Amino acid sequence: MKKLSFIVVIALSVLMLNSCKKAEPIVRNESTELADIYGTLEGQGGSRLFEARISANKDTIYFDIPYYYPANSDNEVNLSKIILRSVVPSDAIVSPALGTVQDVSKPFKLTITSGTWCYQIFYSGGP
């Protein structure tokens, strides 16, 4: 009886040790370009209100934000309450964080760091 229980314990131990799944390595995204960026206002969710233009050398982004939004209203756009949203690789670190209220009344540096690259752009308020 002792021999049978010893064999069962050994067999279960071997099964438990072999059943652990090995961790798969994380493959870093090697993309070197910002896929998409746009601006919106508080309370508008993910609506694409303000589209971006990226410069030819891809180091500056321009947003064409009208003085009034919607165009036929008296609602002035407050540039200190714009929300920027973007599509970046899943392993990217964005500084300052996107998806929060930003003051875009003055140019600022946006740094996107991924597993294998660093991409810096400068926002400029006008054309």
N, C-alpha and C positions, 0 to 999 in steps of 0.2 A: 504494500500500500504506500509506504514511504517512497519507494522508487517511482511509482506511478505519479504521485503528487509532485515529486522533484522534476520529472520529465515535463509535466504540464506547466509548471512554473517556468522552466527553461524555455519551453516552446512559446509561451505567452510573452516572455521577456524579449525573445528574438523577434517576434511579430511586432511588438511595440517599437523596438528600436529601428526596424526596417520600414515602418509605416510613416515615419516623419518625412514630410515633404521638404526637399531642399529649396532654399531661397533662390529665386531667379535673379540674375544680376540686373541692375537698373541701367537701361540704355539711355544715355543723355541725348537730348535733341540737339542736332548740329545746325539747325536753321540759323541763318544770319540776318534775317529781315523781320521787321514788325509786320504782321499779317494785316492788321486792321486797327484803326483807332477812330473814335467819334466822340462828340460831346452831347450832353443832354442836360436837362434842368431837374432840380429837386421835384419829386412827385411825378415825374414822367416815366419812371421805370427804365426800361432798356430802349426807349424810343430814340431813333437816330435823328436828332434835331439838327445837329451841326456837323456836317461832313468835313473831313480833313483833306488837305493837299500836302503831299510830301515833296520836298525839294528834289531836284534832279540828282544831287549827290547823296540824297537820303540821310541828311543830318539835321534837317529842320522841318518842322510840321507847322502848317498854317491852318487856322480855322476861320471860316467866313461866318462870323456871328453878327446877325443884323441888330441894329439898335433897338428895334421893337420886335417882339415875338409873341404871338403870330404877327405876320407882316401888317395886317389891317387892324391892329389893335393899338391901344395906348400903353401896353405893358412893356416897360423898359427892361432889357435883359441886364441882370446884375452879374457882371463878370467875376465877382468874388464868390459866386455860388454855382459854378459850372461843374458838372460831374463828367470826367473823362472815363471812357470805357475802351478796352482794347482786347484783341485776341493775341495772346502770347503763348509760347510753349508751356506745358503743364509744370515743368521743373524750373520755370523762370522766377526770378526775384525782381520785383519792380519797386523803384524808389523815386519819388514818393508814391505811395500806394494809389492805384487807380480804383475807381468805383466809389470814391469819397468826394466830398465837396472840395473843390480847388479854387484858388484865386488865380484866374488866368488873365488878369488885367496887365500883368508884366511878364516878360519872358522868364522861363525857368528851365532847368535841366531835368530831364527824365532819363533815368538809367535803368536799363533792362539787362539783367545778368542771368544767363542760363548756364547749363552744365559745362558748355565748351566755348562760350563766347560772351562778350560784353558789347552792348549796343547803346550808344548815347545819342539822344536827340535833344534839340532845343526848340521849345515852343516859342513862336513869335506871334504877337497879337494881330499883325496886319500883313498885307501882301508886300 
